């Protein structure tokens, strides 16, 4: 009888701890959120080439806005403050990535709000975002894009691969070295 009670106690504890563990996507989202307000410098680790507008420029990401289910991460390329990565956590615990592109006056660029949504909860240190229908309609050549973001204790990386082509881009940010918080991106107030 004692063995049965012990088994039931252990089994019950196991169910409680499993029920309390957050899905991988939520752990991923919270790992990024833990850096809220901080800025980091990055470097291109794949896909950069001279004249692409990225090579030779200072690359900075600033985890600027951290609401319950939305993170806004401006990505500055030199003096260009047009890009913001927006991560949304859905009710289904999936993560959505959108690219918010702005003109210097704050209005949306013609090509904006493209991206994708994870197809499952992924891993707690990586999420994949295949291009969604809005992206395919807006930028037909990007319909085979797959973006992914990784995060661990030392690095955050933003990555792009266009399936069926040589298009690849990857930038890695050192999370062990914060930098001075930059000014607001285009379209945002200080």
Phi and psi in degrees as a GROMACS rama.xvg file:
@    title "Ramachandran Plot"
@    xaxis  label "Phi"
@    yaxis  label "Psi"
@TYPE xy
-62.2132  -39.7959  UNK-2
-63.4219  -38.8328  UNK-3
-66.1724  -44.2113  UNK-4
-62.4118  -42.8393  UNK-5
-61.0717  -45.6115  UNK-6
-59.1724  -46.2078  UNK-7
-62.4805  -40.1554  UNK-8
-63.7769  -47.6845  UNK-9
-63.5572  -43.6042  UNK-10
-61.945  -44.2825  UNK-11
-62.3815  -43.2425  UNK-12
-62.469  -40.5308  UNK-13
-60.9317  -43.4306  UNK-14
-64.336  -41.0478  UNK-15
-64.7871  -47.3422  UNK-16
-66.8583  -35.3086  UNK-17
-67.1098  -40.566  UNK-18
-66.4421  -28.7633  UNK-19
-85.0126  -17.8876  UNK-20
-69.8191  132.526  UNK-21
-79.5286  149.02  UNK-22
-59.0191  154.142  UNK-23
-53.5237  -40.2716  UNK-24
-62.1898  -38.2425  UNK-25
-69.9764  -40.1617  UNK-26
-62.1264  -41.8186  UNK-27
-60.167  -50.8495  UNK-28
-57.5347  -46.6399  UNK-29
-68.2642  -30.9491  UNK-30
-62.9213  -41.6901  UNK-31
-69.513  -44.3107  UNK-32
-58.2795  -30.1356  UNK-33
-64.2474  -14.1113  UNK-34
-99.5096  12.9962  UNK-35
-53.7658  134.524  UNK-36
88.3254  -9.84497  UNK-37
-97.8471  154.551  UNK-38
-124.997  148.712  UNK-39
-140.719  147.506  UNK-40
-94.4421  145.631  UNK-41
-126.573  177.004  UNK-42
-144.298  149.801  UNK-43
-73.1312  129.699  UNK-44
-114.54  -8.52226  UNK-45
-160.59  138.683  UNK-46
90.581  -8.29472  UNK-47
-75.2563  143.902  UNK-48
-145.884  150.556  UNK-49
-52.3831  132.645  UNK-50
88.6777  1.48214  UNK-51
-83.5525  -2.98558  UNK-52
89.6509  -7.67224  UNK-53
-109.968  -43.794  UNK-54
-62.4151  131.027  UNK-55
86.7876  -4.88926  UNK-56
-98.4385  152.314  UNK-57
-74.0338  127.202  UNK-58
-108.931  122.49  UNK-59
-133.617  136.837  UNK-60
-118.4  143.298  UNK-61
-131.017  114.527  UNK-62
-79.4485  86.9946  UNK-63
-87.802  -42.1369  UNK-64
-127.136  126.185  UNK-65
-131.472  89.4696  UNK-66
-91.2753  176.748  UNK-67
-50.2785  -50.8658  UNK-68
-122.741  15.0774  UNK-69
-139.512  129.364  UNK-70
-117.124  133.964  UNK-71
-116.438  123.71  UNK-72
-126.375  93.6033  UNK-73
-60.9834  140.053  UNK-74
-121.221  105.722  UNK-75
-94.0277  134.249  UNK-76
-118.573  98.8176  UNK-77
61.6151  -127.798  UNK-78
-86.2833  -4.8797  UNK-79
-79.5354  115.182  UNK-80
-114.007  35.1753  UNK-81
-86.2927  -19.341  UNK-82
-103.376  134.157  UNK-83
-136.857  127.45  UNK-84
-85.512  129.331  UNK-85
-117.413  120.892  UNK-86
-109.305  125.316  UNK-87
-117.229  135.146  UNK-88
-98.1505  119.512  UNK-89
-83.4418  170.09  UNK-90
-62.3214  -25.5911  UNK-91
-86.8006  8.56583  UNK-92
63.2269  33.4598  UNK-93
-101.918  156.002  UNK-94
-109.11  133.428  UNK-95
-110.809  136.879  UNK-96
-112.453  127.692  UNK-97
-126.185  148.898  UNK-98
-108.314  111.867  UNK-99
-97.6549  111.891  UNK-100
-110.001  130.758  UNK-101
-125.124  150.01  UNK-102
-80.4174  164.526  UNK-103
-55.8897  -27.806  UNK-104
-83.682  0.942836  UNK-105
94.8846  -10.1566  UNK-106
-74.2681  154.869  UNK-107
-68.4208  140.633  UNK-108
-69.917  164.832  UNK-109
-63.5415  -40.0716  UNK-110
-100.77  103.561  UNK-111
-156.034  168.052  UNK-112
61.0739  28.347  UNK-113
-92.6627  162.111  UNK-114
155.208  -144.167  UNK-115
-167.535  179.087  UNK-116
-129.374  142.53  UNK-117
-62.2504  145.812  UNK-118
-88.0476  -11.636  UNK-119
-156.075  -174.811  UNK-120
-78.0258  -3.23957  UNK-121
58.8288  -150.81  UNK-122
-110.972  163.036  UNK-123
-74.2781  -7.81967  UNK-124
-120.984  4.00152  UNK-125
-156.018  138.851  UNK-126
-133.967  138.547  UNK-127
-107.622  143.479  UNK-128
-132.719  91.1617  UNK-129
-69.3844  145.681  UNK-130
-54.0169  136.159  UNK-131
-90.0139  178.508  UNK-132
-65.002  -37.7892  UNK-133
-57.8894  -42.1796  UNK-134
-64.2283  -45.6361  UNK-135
-60.742  -37.7118  UNK-136
-72.3767  -38.9323  UNK-137
-76.5473  -41.57  UNK-138
-135.189  83.3565  UNK-139
-51.0812  -37.1709  UNK-140
-68.2195  -16.9643  UNK-141
-94.2867  7.26652  UNK-142
-64.5935  -19.5601  UNK-143
-103.157  13.2119  UNK-144
-66.8675  142.976  UNK-145
-131.378  120.956  UNK-146
-101.255  152.88  UNK-147
-148.94  149.491  UNK-148
-124.085  136.473  UNK-149
-120.618  151.979  UNK-150
-150.071  138.022  UNK-151
-143.274  -164.275  UNK-152
-65.9365  -26.3541  UNK-153
-108.777  -29.7262  UNK-154
-138.544  150.075  UNK-155
-121.334  131.897  UNK-156
-129.638  144.212  UNK-157
-115.465  131.428  UNK-158
-138.196  149.934  UNK-159
-139.276  136.639  UNK-160
-136.512  127.596  UNK-161
-98.0183  107.077  UNK-162
-60.593  136.177  UNK-163
85.4124  9.32687  UNK-164
-144.165  178.094  UNK-165
-88.1644  0.495742  UNK-166
-67.1641  119.231  UNK-167
-148.466  144.626  UNK-168
-150.136  134.806  UNK-169
-147.259  130.484  UNK-170
-127.916  135.909  UNK-171
-119.893  134.851  UNK-172
-114.598  135.534  UNK-173
-84.7997  108.201  UNK-174
-79.7831  -3.21235  UNK-175
-88.8503  -8.29329  UNK-176
-128.72  97.7285  UNK-177
-74.2957  155.578  UNK-178
-124.744  172.497  UNK-179
-59.5069  133.862  UNK-180
-63.0618  126.705  UNK-181
-77.2949  168.342  UNK-182
-65.2208  167.915  UNK-183
-62.4588  149.275  UNK-184
-70.7974  165.784  UNK-185
-58.1362  132.886  UNK-186
94.6958  -7.06578  UNK-187
-115.601  152.279  UNK-188
-92.7826  153.341  UNK-189
